[in-house]
Amino acid sequence: MTTIMNKKMTTEEAIQMALEIERTEAALKQMKEKLKAYVDDYGALQAADKVWEYSNTKSWSFKADGLRELAVAITAEGKNAWDYLSLSSTALKKLGWEEVSLSGYGTLKETKRFASRKA
């Protein structure tokens, strides 16, 4: 769909579009699973100028003592450890503090995300 629609949608059109998006995303998920199975069996697949294959990602997990030692090592290099270390939203939720309490220490960053959810 390369044409941008300028006319406003009716509620019924919006509902139909939402349902079509759900159907398309479900079909896409199934297609990707089939393609993954192919790649599992035969290896990477080149299709036109794209290669479909697995890629590795790396992430680190630190226990409290390791994180403290990392902060000390960063500081020993003459750097501010807090320029490199931050709290995840999961960690902040686990802490259980209200936004008003957290606002004394930092700035709230809100991101608008468009997605469907169960009604």
Contacts in CASP RR format, 6 or more apart in sequence:
PFRMAT RR
TARGET T0000
AUTHOR 0000-0000-0000
METHOD contacts of the structure
MODEL  1
MTTIMNKKMTTEEAIQMALEIERTEAALKQMKEKLKAYVDDYGALQAADK
VWEYSNTKSWSFKADGLRELAVAITAEGKNAWDYLSLSSTALKKLGWEEV
SLSGYGTLKETKRFASRKA
9 17 0 8 1.000
18 116 0 8 1.000
21 116 0 8 1.000
22 116 0 8 1.000
35 45 0 8 1.000
35 52 0 8 1.000
38 45 0 8 1.000
39 45 0 8 1.000
39 52 0 8 1.000
39 53 0 8 1.000
39 54 0 8 1.000
43 53 0 8 1.000
44 51 0 8 1.000
44 52 0 8 1.000
44 53 0 8 1.000
45 51 0 8 1.000
45 52 0 8 1.000
45 53 0 8 1.000
46 52 0 8 1.000
62 70 0 8 1.000
67 85 0 8 1.000
70 81 0 8 1.000
70 85 0 8 1.000
71 81 0 8 1.000
71 85 0 8 1.000
72 81 0 8 1.000
74 80 0 8 1.000
74 81 0 8 1.000
74 84 0 8 1.000
74 85 0 8 1.000
75 81 0 8 1.000
87 95 0 8 1.000
92 102 0 8 1.000
99 108 0 8 1.000
102 108 0 8 1.000
END
